[in-house]
Amino acid sequence: MRILVRVKPGASRTAVGGRYDGPSGVALVVAVAARAVEGQATKAVLQAVAEALGVRRSAVTLVRGATSRDKLLEVAGSEAEIGPKLKQLLV
């Protein structure tokens, strides 16, 4: 399953949840404490999304947007398990 994500680096704490209506479509908002330096924010986003969706970190991979605030992630797993969790987070 592919998920669009809007990253907010340098936040006071890591949080996953919220909706961002961007040019590519609806994206999940992910705030991370890590700064956008040398891929630290991207690594933190992958970890945060994995925890929020209840999957292993290795199940979440970056497809597009390594240096952008808008990222496309691939989450391995069944849509029946991930879909409802994602809908709750997009509120």
CNS distance restraints for C-alpha pairs under 8 A (distance, minus, plus):
assign (resid   1 and name CA) (resid  74 and name CA) 5.72 0.50 0.50
assign (resid   1 and name CA) (resid  75 and name CA) 5.27 0.50 0.50
assign (resid   1 and name CA) (resid  76 and name CA) 6.48 0.50 0.50
assign (resid   1 and name CA) (resid  77 and name CA) 7.34 0.50 0.50
assign (resid   1 and name CA) (resid  78 and name CA) 7.72 0.50 0.50
assign (resid   1 and name CA) (resid  79 and name CA) 6.48 0.50 0.50
assign (resid   2 and name CA) (resid  72 and name CA) 6.74 0.50 0.50
assign (resid   2 and name CA) (resid  73 and name CA) 5.54 0.50 0.50
assign (resid   2 and name CA) (resid  74 and name CA) 4.52 0.50 0.50
assign (resid   2 and name CA) (resid  75 and name CA) 6.17 0.50 0.50
assign (resid   3 and name CA) (resid  27 and name CA) 7.21 0.50 0.50
assign (resid   3 and name CA) (resid  28 and name CA) 7.53 0.50 0.50
assign (resid   3 and name CA) (resid  72 and name CA) 5.75 0.50 0.50
assign (resid   3 and name CA) (resid  73 and name CA) 5.19 0.50 0.50
assign (resid   3 and name CA) (resid  74 and name CA) 6.42 0.50 0.50
assign (resid   3 and name CA) (resid  75 and name CA) 7.47 0.50 0.50
assign (resid   4 and name CA) (resid  25 and name CA) 7.73 0.50 0.50
assign (resid   4 and name CA) (resid  26 and name CA) 6.97 0.50 0.50
assign (resid   4 and name CA) (resid  27 and name CA) 4.60 0.50 0.50
assign (resid   4 and name CA) (resid  28 and name CA) 6.21 0.50 0.50
assign (resid   4 and name CA) (resid  70 and name CA) 7.15 0.50 0.50
assign (resid   4 and name CA) (resid  71 and name CA) 5.86 0.50 0.50
assign (resid   4 and name CA) (resid  72 and name CA) 4.66 0.50 0.50
assign (resid   4 and name CA) (resid  73 and name CA) 6.38 0.50 0.50
assign (resid   5 and name CA) (resid  27 and name CA) 4.79 0.50 0.50
assign (resid   5 and name CA) (resid  28 and name CA) 4.66 0.50 0.50
assign (resid   5 and name CA) (resid  29 and name CA) 5.86 0.50 0.50
assign (resid   5 and name CA) (resid  30 and name CA) 6.78 0.50 0.50
assign (resid   5 and name CA) (resid  69 and name CA) 7.96 0.50 0.50
assign (resid   5 and name CA) (resid  70 and name CA) 5.72 0.50 0.50
assign (resid   5 and name CA) (resid  71 and name CA) 5.11 0.50 0.50
assign (resid   5 and name CA) (resid  72 and name CA) 6.17 0.50 0.50
assign (resid   5 and name CA) (resid  73 and name CA) 7.32 0.50 0.50
assign (resid   6 and name CA) (resid  20 and name CA) 6.84 0.50 0.50
assign (resid   6 and name CA) (resid  27 and name CA) 5.88 0.50 0.50
assign (resid   6 and name CA) (resid  28 and name CA) 5.96 0.50 0.50
assign (resid   6 and name CA) (resid  29 and name CA) 4.83 0.50 0.50
assign (resid   6 and name CA) (resid  30 and name CA) 6.12 0.50 0.50
assign (resid   6 and name CA) (resid  69 and name CA) 5.64 0.50 0.50
assign (resid   6 and name CA) (resid  70 and name CA) 4.73 0.50 0.50
assign (resid   6 and name CA) (resid  71 and name CA) 6.48 0.50 0.50
assign (resid   7 and name CA) (resid  29 and name CA) 6.08 0.50 0.50
assign (resid   7 and name CA) (resid  30 and name CA) 5.02 0.50 0.50
assign (resid   7 and name CA) (resid  31 and name CA) 5.83 0.50 0.50
assign (resid   7 and name CA) (resid  32 and name CA) 7.47 0.50 0.50
assign (resid   7 and name CA) (resid  45 and name CA) 7.46 0.50 0.50
assign (resid   7 and name CA) (resid  69 and name CA) 4.91 0.50 0.50
assign (resid   7 and name CA) (resid  70 and name CA) 6.39 0.50 0.50
assign (resid   7 and name CA) (resid  71 and name CA) 7.63 0.50 0.50
assign (resid   8 and name CA) (resid  29 and name CA) 7.48 0.50 0.50
assign (resid   8 and name CA) (resid  30 and name CA) 6.17 0.50 0.50
assign (resid   8 and name CA) (resid  31 and name CA) 4.47 0.50 0.50
assign (resid   8 and name CA) (resid  32 and name CA) 6.22 0.50 0.50
assign (resid   8 and name CA) (resid  69 and name CA) 7.12 0.50 0.50
assign (resid   9 and name CA) (resid  31 and name CA) 5.97 0.50 0.50
assign (resid   9 and name CA) (resid  32 and name CA) 5.11 0.50 0.50
assign (resid   9 and name CA) (resid  33 and name CA) 6.06 0.50 0.50
assign (resid   9 and name CA) (resid  34 and name CA) 5.93 0.50 0.50
assign (resid   9 and name CA) (resid  35 and name CA) 5.38 0.50 0.50
assign (resid   9 and name CA) (resid  36 and name CA) 6.02 0.50 0.50
assign (resid   9 and name CA) (resid  41 and name CA) 6.07 0.50 0.50
assign (resid  10 and name CA) (resid  31 and name CA) 7.69 0.50 0.50
assign (resid  10 and name CA) (resid  32 and name CA) 6.10 0.50 0.50
assign (resid  10 and name CA) (resid  33 and name CA) 4.58 0.50 0.50
assign (resid  10 and name CA) (resid  34 and name CA) 5.40 0.50 0.50
assign (resid  10 and name CA) (resid  35 and name CA) 4.92 0.50 0.50
assign (resid  10 and name CA) (resid  36 and name CA) 7.50 0.50 0.50
assign (resid  11 and name CA) (resid  31 and name CA) 5.83 0.50 0.50
assign (resid  11 and name CA) (resid  32 and name CA) 5.41 0.50 0.50
assign (resid  11 and name CA) (resid  33 and name CA) 4.58 0.50 0.50
assign (resid  11 and name CA) (resid  34 and name CA) 7.50 0.50 0.50
assign (resid  12 and name CA) (resid  32 and name CA) 7.68 0.50 0.50
assign (resid  12 and name CA) (resid  33 and name CA) 5.66 0.50 0.50
assign (resid  13 and name CA) (resid  31 and name CA) 7.16 0.50 0.50
assign (resid  13 and name CA) (resid  32 and name CA) 6.12 0.50 0.50
assign (resid  13 and name CA) (resid  33 and name CA) 5.21 0.50 0.50
assign (resid  14 and name CA) (resid  30 and name CA) 7.49 0.50 0.50
assign (resid  14 and name CA) (resid  31 and name CA) 5.24 0.50 0.50
assign (resid  14 and name CA) (resid  32 and name CA) 4.23 0.50 0.50
assign (resid  14 and name CA) (resid  33 and name CA) 5.60 0.50 0.50
assign (resid  14 and name CA) (resid  48 and name CA) 7.36 0.50 0.50
assign (resid  15 and name CA) (resid  30 and name CA) 5.92 0.50 0.50
assign (resid  15 and name CA) (resid  31 and name CA) 5.10 0.50 0.50
assign (resid  15 and name CA) (resid  32 and name CA) 6.56 0.50 0.50
assign (resid  15 and name CA) (resid  48 and name CA) 7.55 0.50 0.50
assign (resid  16 and name CA) (resid  28 and name CA) 7.58 0.50 0.50
assign (resid  16 and name CA) (resid  29 and name CA) 6.15 0.50 0.50
assign (resid  16 and name CA) (resid  30 and name CA) 4.57 0.50 0.50
assign (resid  16 and name CA) (resid  31 and name CA) 6.35 0.50 0.50
assign (resid  16 and name CA) (resid  48 and name CA) 6.88 0.50 0.50
assign (resid  16 and name CA) (resid  49 and name CA) 6.90 0.50 0.50
assign (resid  16 and name CA) (resid  52 and name CA) 6.75 0.50 0.50
assign (resid  16 and name CA) (resid  89 and name CA) 7.01 0.50 0.50
assign (resid  17 and name CA) (resid  28 and name CA) 6.32 0.50 0.50
assign (resid  17 and name CA) (resid  29 and name CA) 5.47 0.50 0.50
assign (resid  17 and name CA) (resid  30 and name CA) 6.38 0.50 0.50
assign (resid  17 and name CA) (resid  89 and name CA) 4.55 0.50 0.50
assign (resid  17 and name CA) (resid  90 and name CA) 5.84 0.50 0.50
assign (resid  17 and name CA) (resid  91 and name CA) 7.06 0.50 0.50
assign (resid  18 and name CA) (resid  28 and name CA) 5.93 0.50 0.50
assign (resid  18 and name CA) (resid  29 and name CA) 5.11 0.50 0.50
assign (resid  18 and name CA) (resid  30 and name CA) 7.87 0.50 0.50
assign (resid  18 and name CA) (resid  89 and name CA) 6.13 0.50 0.50
assign (resid  18 and name CA) (resid  90 and name CA) 4.89 0.50 0.50
assign (resid  18 and name CA) (resid  91 and name CA) 5.44 0.50 0.50
assign (resid  19 and name CA) (resid  26 and name CA) 6.64 0.50 0.50
assign (resid  19 and name CA) (resid  27 and name CA) 5.84 0.50 0.50
assign (resid  19 and name CA) (resid  28 and name CA) 5.24 0.50 0.50
assign (resid  19 and name CA) (resid  29 and name CA) 5.79 0.50 0.50
assign (resid  19 and name CA) (resid  90 and name CA) 5.04 0.50 0.50
assign (resid  19 and name CA) (resid  91 and name CA) 6.33 0.50 0.50
assign (resid  20 and name CA) (resid  26 and name CA) 5.74 0.50 0.50
assign (resid  20 and name CA) (resid  27 and name CA) 5.02 0.50 0.50
assign (resid  20 and name CA) (resid  28 and name CA) 6.32 0.50 0.50
assign (resid  20 and name CA) (resid  29 and name CA) 6.30 0.50 0.50
assign (resid  21 and name CA) (resid  25 and name CA) 5.79 0.50 0.50
assign (resid  21 and name CA) (resid  26 and name CA) 4.66 0.50 0.50
assign (resid  21 and name CA) (resid  27 and name CA) 6.31 0.50 0.50
assign (resid  22 and name CA) (resid  26 and name CA) 6.17 0.50 0.50
assign (resid  22 and name CA) (resid  27 and name CA) 6.94 0.50 0.50
assign (resid  27 and name CA) (resid  90 and name CA) 7.95 0.50 0.50
assign (resid  28 and name CA) (resid  89 and name CA) 7.32 0.50 0.50
assign (resid  28 and name CA) (resid  90 and name CA) 5.94 0.50 0.50
assign (resid  29 and name CA) (resid  90 and name CA) 7.93 0.50 0.50
assign (resid  30 and name CA) (resid  45 and name CA) 6.68 0.50 0.50
assign (resid  30 and name CA) (resid  48 and name CA) 7.73 0.50 0.50
assign (resid  30 and name CA) (resid  49 and name CA) 7.71 0.50 0.50
assign (resid  31 and name CA) (resid  45 and name CA) 7.80 0.50 0.50
assign (resid  32 and name CA) (resid  41 and name CA) 6.64 0.50 0.50
assign (resid  32 and name CA) (resid  44 and name CA) 6.43 0.50 0.50
assign (resid  32 and name CA) (resid  45 and name CA) 6.61 0.50 0.50
assign (resid  32 and name CA) (resid  48 and name CA) 7.98 0.50 0.50
assign (resid  33 and name CA) (resid  41 and name CA) 7.70 0.50 0.50
assign (resid  34 and name CA) (resid  40 and name CA) 5.95 0.50 0.50
assign (resid  34 and name CA) (resid  41 and name CA) 4.95 0.50 0.50
assign (resid  34 and name CA) (resid  44 and name CA) 6.66 0.50 0.50
assign (resid  35 and name CA) (resid  40 and name CA) 6.34 0.50 0.50
assign (resid  35 and name CA) (resid  41 and name CA) 5.51 0.50 0.50
assign (resid  36 and name CA) (resid  40 and name CA) 6.09 0.50 0.50
assign (resid  36 and name CA) (resid  41 and name CA) 4.99 0.50 0.50
assign (resid  36 and name CA) (resid  42 and name CA) 7.59 0.50 0.50
assign (resid  37 and name CA) (resid  41 and name CA) 7.03 0.50 0.50
assign (resid  39 and name CA) (resid  43 and name CA) 6.32 0.50 0.50
assign (resid  39 and name CA) (resid  66 and name CA) 7.40 0.50 0.50
assign (resid  39 and name CA) (resid  67 and name CA) 7.64 0.50 0.50
assign (resid  40 and name CA) (resid  44 and name CA) 6.28 0.50 0.50
assign (resid  41 and name CA) (resid  45 and name CA) 6.11 0.50 0.50
assign (resid  42 and name CA) (resid  46 and name CA) 6.31 0.50 0.50
assign (resid  42 and name CA) (resid  66 and name CA) 6.85 0.50 0.50
assign (resid  43 and name CA) (resid  47 and name CA) 6.37 0.50 0.50
assign (resid  44 and name CA) (resid  48 and name CA) 6.06 0.50 0.50
assign (resid  45 and name CA) (resid  49 and name CA) 6.04 0.50 0.50
assign (resid  46 and name CA) (resid  50 and name CA) 6.18 0.50 0.50
assign (resid  46 and name CA) (resid  57 and name CA) 6.84 0.50 0.50
assign (resid  46 and name CA) (resid  60 and name CA) 6.15 0.50 0.50
assign (resid  46 and name CA) (resid  61 and name CA) 7.06 0.50 0.50
assign (resid  46 and name CA) (resid  62 and name CA) 7.69 0.50 0.50
assign (resid  47 and name CA) (resid  51 and name CA) 6.29 0.50 0.50
assign (resid  47 and name CA) (resid  57 and name CA) 5.68 0.50 0.50
assign (resid  48 and name CA) (resid  52 and name CA) 6.11 0.50 0.50
assign (resid  49 and name CA) (resid  53 and name CA) 6.08 0.50 0.50
assign (resid  49 and name CA) (resid  60 and name CA) 7.66 0.50 0.50
assign (resid  50 and name CA) (resid  54 and name CA) 5.93 0.50 0.50
assign (resid  50 and name CA) (resid  55 and name CA) 5.08 0.50 0.50
assign (resid  50 and name CA) (resid  56 and name CA) 5.90 0.50 0.50
assign (resid  50 and name CA) (resid  57 and name CA) 5.23 0.50 0.50
assign (resid  50 and name CA) (resid  59 and name CA) 7.34 0.50 0.50
assign (resid  50 and name CA) (resid  60 and name CA) 6.26 0.50 0.50
assign (resid  51 and name CA) (resid  55 and name CA) 6.31 0.50 0.50
assign (resid  51 and name CA) (resid  56 and name CA) 7.39 0.50 0.50
assign (resid  51 and name CA) (resid  57 and name CA) 7.53 0.50 0.50
assign (resid  52 and name CA) (resid  85 and name CA) 7.98 0.50 0.50
assign (resid  53 and name CA) (resid  82 and name CA) 6.31 0.50 0.50
assign (resid  53 and name CA) (resid  85 and name CA) 6.08 0.50 0.50
assign (resid  53 and name CA) (resid  86 and name CA) 6.99 0.50 0.50
assign (resid  55 and name CA) (resid  59 and name CA) 6.41 0.50 0.50
assign (resid  55 and name CA) (resid  60 and name CA) 7.94 0.50 0.50
assign (resid  55 and name CA) (resid  77 and name CA) 7.94 0.50 0.50
assign (resid  56 and name CA) (resid  60 and name CA) 7.43 0.50 0.50
assign (resid  59 and name CA) (resid  74 and name CA) 7.90 0.50 0.50
assign (resid  59 and name CA) (resid  75 and name CA) 5.59 0.50 0.50
assign (resid  59 and name CA) (resid  76 and name CA) 4.93 0.50 0.50
assign (resid  59 and name CA) (resid  77 and name CA) 7.49 0.50 0.50
assign (resid  60 and name CA) (resid  73 and name CA) 6.66 0.50 0.50
assign (resid  60 and name CA) (resid  74 and name CA) 5.72 0.50 0.50
assign (resid  60 and name CA) (resid  75 and name CA) 4.59 0.50 0.50
assign (resid  60 and name CA) (resid  76 and name CA) 6.49 0.50 0.50
assign (resid  61 and name CA) (resid  73 and name CA) 5.64 0.50 0.50
assign (resid  61 and name CA) (resid  74 and name CA) 5.25 0.50 0.50
assign (resid  61 and name CA) (resid  75 and name CA) 6.60 0.50 0.50
assign (resid  62 and name CA) (resid  66 and name CA) 7.33 0.50 0.50
assign (resid  62 and name CA) (resid  71 and name CA) 7.36 0.50 0.50
assign (resid  62 and name CA) (resid  72 and name CA) 6.29 0.50 0.50
assign (resid  62 and name CA) (resid  73 and name CA) 4.70 0.50 0.50
assign (resid  62 and name CA) (resid  74 and name CA) 6.34 0.50 0.50
assign (resid  63 and name CA) (resid  71 and name CA) 7.58 0.50 0.50
assign (resid  63 and name CA) (resid  72 and name CA) 5.42 0.50 0.50
assign (resid  63 and name CA) (resid  73 and name CA) 5.37 0.50 0.50
assign (resid  63 and name CA) (resid  74 and name CA) 6.38 0.50 0.50
assign (resid  64 and name CA) (resid  71 and name CA) 5.64 0.50 0.50
assign (resid  64 and name CA) (resid  72 and name CA) 5.07 0.50 0.50
assign (resid  64 and name CA) (resid  73 and name CA) 7.16 0.50 0.50
assign (resid  65 and name CA) (resid  69 and name CA) 7.22 0.50 0.50
assign (resid  65 and name CA) (resid  70 and name CA) 6.10 0.50 0.50
assign (resid  65 and name CA) (resid  71 and name CA) 4.49 0.50 0.50
assign (resid  65 and name CA) (resid  72 and name CA) 6.51 0.50 0.50
assign (resid  66 and name CA) (resid  71 and name CA) 7.03 0.50 0.50
assign (resid  77 and name CA) (resid  81 and name CA) 7.38 0.50 0.50
assign (resid  77 and name CA) (resid  82 and name CA) 7.04 0.50 0.50
assign (resid  78 and name CA) (resid  82 and name CA) 6.35 0.50 0.50
assign (resid  79 and name CA) (resid  83 and name CA) 5.14 0.50 0.50
assign (resid  80 and name CA) (resid  84 and name CA) 7.10 0.50 0.50
assign (resid  81 and name CA) (resid  85 and name CA) 7.27 0.50 0.50
assign (resid  82 and name CA) (resid  86 and name CA) 6.13 0.50 0.50
assign (resid  83 and name CA) (resid  87 and name CA) 6.21 0.50 0.50
assign (resid  84 and name CA) (resid  88 and name CA) 6.41 0.50 0.50
assign (resid  85 and name CA) (resid  89 and name CA) 6.43 0.50 0.50
assign (resid  86 and name CA) (resid  90 and name CA) 6.27 0.50 0.50
assign (resid  87 and name CA) (resid  91 and name CA) 7.04 0.50 0.50
